[in-house]
Amino acid sequence: MSSILECIRTVGRGERGRKPLSFDQAYKIMDEYLDGQVGDDQMAMLMMLIRVQNETYDEIAGFVKAFQKRVPELGADIDWPCYAGKRAATGKPWHLLAAKLLASSGYKVLVHGYHEVGSNREHASHYLDKLGIQQAPSPELARDMLEADSIVYLPLNVFAPEAETMIAWKHRYGLRTPINTVVRALNPGAAKIGLRGSFHPGFQQLHAEVETMIGQHSESVVSFKGVSGESEYNPKVSQTVWMSHKGEVESYYWPEQILTEAPMPKRCVFDTPESDWLTMANAVIATMAAVLFAKFHDRDKAYELAYQLWQSYCDASSEAY
């Protein structure tokens, strides 16, 4: 018998009686939904009740764990979720170039994401061809592509179609659900390193805390306020960066760090206006540094290595002409 009614009562009682789901409750109900034991309407009701109260890391972690039970381990080194897209005014998805450069340096990078039909945002999936990144039609082929190219894009509907259905509930019911938080943490590549970009205050810490509950694959995940909520670090702002490492969460204050001069490639694969090239360079370097910080736990070292990767990319671009 499904536990959906018990869960709805738990989160939907009056102000004094309601409480969030435990990790075990969240895992069980999502597992039942994914097995087809719970209908969309009941699950949507539960998810929106949770959203109104603000989801907890126990709830998100339980939901994630149920999805991960069904996702194959693809052997990635870096987990790179791309779900928000960037507002056009903030530039192209330069974070995708950061992912490509890290892949070119020897890391296996699994980029996964979703873009809403009709969205006017700049999504990573729109620029895969420009960077020579393949889109995998199945998780099994994604594993082969990672071995061959060190980077691949895996659409959400290929490895977790139910999650894409749940995202679409926003249009049916008029309210976003916690699934937008869940998908960022799915880590279909079973990577040891991950990054989590989010927009709203509090979610940066939440994403780091979720990783301590999951504890299945990742060793270090860095979480920050991303540009437009995307997995792109904004070096123009000071912020608190959160990191989950082997079950512990720590926070770090990062002041803004902008290069006033930087090497530039011969051409820009995104057709970014030259007036924005310095902004692009800073975004790519800072995003790579955030990822490398998750590996080395040393911001200065991470930034230095990121700068070297950018320098090598620019040098190679010049030599090609």
HUKA-V35071 format. One record per backbone hydrogen bond with DSSP energy under -1.0 kcal/mol. NH is the residue of the N-H (numbers start at 0). CO is the residue of the C=O. If there is no record, write none. Layout:
NH/CO  NH/CO
This chain:
6/2  7/3  8/4  9/5  10/6  11/7  17/13  18/9  25/21  26/22  27/23  28/24  29/25  30/26  31/27  32/28  33/29  34/30  35/32  36/31  42/38  43/39  44/40  45/41  46/42  47/43  48/44  49/45  50/46  51/47  52/48  59/55  60/56  61/57  62/58  63/59  64/60  65/61  66/62  67/63  68/64  69/66  75/188  76/107  77/107  78/192  79/109  81/111  85/121  89/86  90/87  93/91  95/92  97/93  98/94  99/95  100/96  101/97  102/98  103/99  105/102  106/101  108/149  109/77  110/151  111/79  112/153  113/81  118/115  121/85  125/122  126/123  131/128  132/127  135/152  141/137  142/138  143/139  144/140  145/141  146/142  147/143  148/144  149/145  151/108  152/133  153/110  155/112  157/154  158/154  159/155  162/159  163/159  164/160  165/161  166/162  167/163  168/165  169/166  170/167  172/168  173/169  179/176  180/177  181/177  182/178  184/181  185/182  189/186  192/76  193/219  194/78  195/221  197/223  202/199  205/201  206/202  207/203  208/204  209/205  210/206  213/209  214/210  218/191  219/191  220/243  221/193  222/241  223/195  225/197  226/231  228/225  229/226  231/229  236/233  238/253  240/251  241/222  242/249  243/220  244/247  245/218  247/244  249/242  251/240  253/238  256/234  270/267  275/272  276/273  279/275  280/276  281/277  282/278  283/279  284/280  285/281  286/282  287/283  288/284  289/285  290/286  291/287  292/288  293/289  295/291  296/292  301/297  302/298  303/299  304/300  305/301  306/302  307/303  308/304  309/305  310/306  311/307  312/308  313/309  314/310  315/311  316/312  317/313  318/314  319/315  320/317
